[in-house]
Amino acid sequence: MIGRLLKKIFGTKNERELKRMMPIVEAVSAKEEELLRLTDEELAHKTDYLKERLSGGETLDDILVDAFAVVREVSKRTLLMRHFDVQIIGGIVLHEGKIAEMKTGEGKTLVATLAVYLNALEELGVHVVTVNDYLAKRDAVWMGPIYHFLGLSVGVIQHDVSFLYDPNYKTGIFEYLRECSRQEAYNADITYGTNNEFGFDYLRDNMKYSLEDYSQRPLNFAIVDEVDSILIDESRTPLIISGPSEDSTDKYYVINTLIPKLKKDVDFTIEEKTRNVILTEEGGLHAEKLLRVDNLFDPINIELVHHILQGLRAHHMYKLDVDYVQKDGQIIIVDEFTGRLMPGRRWSDGLHQAVEAKEGVKIESENQTLASITFQNYFRMYKKLAGMTGTADTEAEEFAKIYNLDVLVAPTNKPMSRKDAPDVIYKTERAKFNAVIDEIEQLHKKGQPVLVGTISIEKSEYLALELKKRKIPHNVLNAKYHEKEAEIIAQAGRAAAVTIATNMAGRGTDIVLGGNPKGLAADMLRTKEEYTPDEYSAAVKKAEEICLSDKQKVLEAGGLHILGTERHEARRIDNQLRGRSGRQGDPGSSRFYLSLEDGLMRIFGSDKIFRLMDRLGMEEDMPIENRMITRAIENAQKKVEGHNFDIRKHLLEYDDVMNKQRTEIYSYRKEILGTDSLKERVLDMATDAVDDALSVHCPESSYAENWDMEGFFDAIYGTFGIAKEFFKSRIDELKNLSTLRDIVIEAVHRAYDEKEHAIEASNLRYLEKMLLLQVVDTQWKDHLLMMDHIKEGIGLRGYGQKDPLIEYKKEAYETFEEMTYRISSEFLKRLFFIQIHSEGQLASVTQRRPSHVSYHKGDDEATVQTTVRREKKVGRNDACPCGSGKKYKKCCGRNA
């Protein structure tokens, strides 16, 4: 009650915001006469003038009025379109990093040019995000003349090609779009593209091995068209780059055959405490003979060493029916603490494949995730984000909570005159469709165009078949060909036109009453292979006459009629369909036909209505028309929207955990790529590795007589390749922990210096960078797989009275910490053992790429049941359960 009273006195928040913007709109209009007197050249120079003001310390807000006025004037001169005052409001909303809700036909594509131009003056890049490739190309070419006039470059990114807008380029498949590199398209002042391509390019960049190869600049400002579709509908499914986990599984079988031929304590030694295996010098030579390779530590063969070590671990440290069981042709891990099976879990780093080869079962080589990100987390990385759509207000809460985006509803340029009739409800679906077809036939005879909305292709095809039986000409839209969709939807406003569309169809194109003359002219000339400009002009003139005549008929018939065949779960999808009618003050009408057998009606309250209809003795084809029922349906839709929001929020909470880790890994990669020398970092890693080995084999709390010196020397050899004989000659000096540490670190530094001398400092810098990136990418890939398995079963922790999200965060942290340890350990082993004899070998040290990489959107999250662990899992920083008194990561968990 008080809320309603305050709104009457002060107005709604939306009204207050519009009132605040009106003086800015008036200031833009006041500049119009002044700019009108400028020549084209003088007007074009305004870009340099505004950039100078920015470099002089002014902000974008300070130059907004001038920038918007310039764009409006240039638009009049190049496109013959003048921004309405309500479009200026839309531009302000976008510049302020909010969502502009503007009705269909209000010119959102033109609105975007205002905020795009203003923000492009900073020269940090502006991205305009569209829902499909066709709209990206269309909008870039359509709005390109404005930007080109003002001296700004425009790029377009597509799935497999990129373009720059060039008004002088009129050859090739796309007029005015000249092919260019991905980097050139992103380095343009303004870049058009789809949400998928922007997201995939971000992932691809973070898999590259040189900063010069990165396509994207830091993410600055994005305007998302159809923002509700991209940031809400598509946000549940992540973008995924995947590939085979290994190029071939044959290597595991090959290495498995040579493992029995390697002798314990001769070719390799085992560290029971750390569950680690170390290949001796003799073992390396023996393996070279068995594999028939000249040098096991050649860059080409360095991966073999890793697989041999994992094969040895599989054979000598992992036992059937103790560490794992074989069931239905699969290797299933046994939890070391609980003894329970862990279906769905796999050991990382090639160990699971080595065990599969040992037991002779099929090695799984499924596609594995190499990189992934959700749209939610991708778009939240932009410094500033804005969006526009015809339907956002119903999802305002979600935009605010997830993206920190406010929604502002802009008024229409002309008053809305569409008549929205109450829903009509039938007892059965058959009766509903009979009534729908009857109305279509009636309106078709009257000459009124009809746009029929269905919720599935199946329903579209059924309606099309029934209309065919009654010999009513019609068009059916689907999502297969975006260009054809746009052509059909553009002509959906012609007299007596009948167009059937699913919810996805027709976006980005206005339905003009009477039809689109240019589209009609192109249709007239379709039979001719070539035609002259004069023939085209004549066709356009004739088409304009036809469209004008048709428009008059349509206006007399009542404008475009929207006929919905079912209510959608979300109100905004229904509003999108309704919004196709009544653009720019045109007359129009809409009505939804429902049945008690529809999904939404069946779930929410159809029983009461069904019983009421039965009590009143109503026939199957007798409709109910009541605004109270329409309101009840809208309330049901609100409940479903709330439920779907909770699902998306829940998924985001889980993805936020992965996003922090993703950001850290990608920042680490960039840091590596941007560093000239990793020498200091490598020596720090080496020191940490020595300290780890000392804490396990020579603990400070133990007497020197009790130290496991043999195990320590083996560990140092296994990581740095320093033979134990070197230390044994100085055994008397090694009784003191501090001295022992200094001697080992000195030896490691000497081994590093020898490596640097052998292959030259500059070559070693390159080698370090490439090897560290390889290891990071391999371990990150395995980590993603591990996290997928953890997520699959984490929901069942709820049965143990534990919060699955908290449990997931704990496991994610521990798994990430383990991965960072493995990165350091694996990198040092590769660096100190690799042998380079020529420049050619150095050049061969490149990233391991899977043979086939696929780009796709993931499925909605699925729940897979796995075993619930009731006992506490030992964390890496917890005390080791073996009783040694050390941390688990320094003891039994060192290579877990």
KADAUR-V40820 format. One record per run of one state. SS is the DSSP state (H for helix, E for strand, - for the rest). FROM is the first residue (numbers start at 1). LEN is the number of residues. If there is no record, write none. Layout:
<<SS FROM LEN> <SS FROM LEN>>
//
This chain:
<<- 1 1> <H 2 9> <- 11 2> <H 13 18> <- 31 1> <H 32 5> <- 37 3> <H 40 5> <- 45 1> <H 46 10> <- 56 4> <H 60 19> <- 79 6> <H 85 11> <- 96 3> <E 99 3> <- 102 6> <H 108 13> <- 121 5> <E 126 5> <- 131 2> <H 133 17> <- 150 4> <E 154 4> <- 158 4> <E 162 4> <- 166 11> <E 177 4> <- 181 1> <H 182 6> <- 188 2> <E 190 5> <H 195 11> <- 206 5> <H 211 3> <- 214 7> <E 221 5> <- 226 1> <H 227 7> <- 234 5> <E 239 6> <- 245 5> <H 250 10> <- 260 4> <E 264 1> <- 265 3> <E 268 4> <- 272 4> <E 276 4> <- 280 1> <H 281 11> <- 292 10> <H 302 15> <- 317 3> <E 320 1> <- 321 3> <E 324 4> <- 328 2> <E 330 5> <- 335 6> <E 341 2> <- 343 8> <H 351 9> <- 360 7> <E 367 7> <- 374 1> <H 375 5> <- 380 4> <E 384 6> <- 390 3> <H 393 11> <- 404 3> <E 407 3> <- 410 7> <E 417 4> <- 421 3> <E 424 3> <- 427 2> <H 429 18> <- 447 3> <E 450 5> <- 455 2> <H 457 13> <- 470 5> <E 475 3> <- 478 4> <H 482 9> <- 491 7> <E 498 5> <- 503 14> <H 517 8> <- 525 8> <H 533 25> <- 558 2> <E 560 5> <- 565 6> <H 571 8> <- 579 4> <H 583 3> <- 586 1> <E 587 9> <- 596 3> <H 599 5> <- 604 2> <H 606 10> <- 616 8> <E 624 2> <- 626 1> <H 627 48> <- 675 4> <H 679 19> <- 698 6> <H 704 3> <- 707 2> <H 709 12> <- 721 3> <H 724 5> <- 729 2> <H 731 5> <- 736 1> <H 737 23> <- 760 1> <H 761 40> <- 801 3> <H 804 30> <- 834 5> <H 839 5> <- 844 9> <E 853 5> <- 858 21> <E 879 1> <- 880 7> <E 887 1> <H 888 3> <- 891 6>>
//
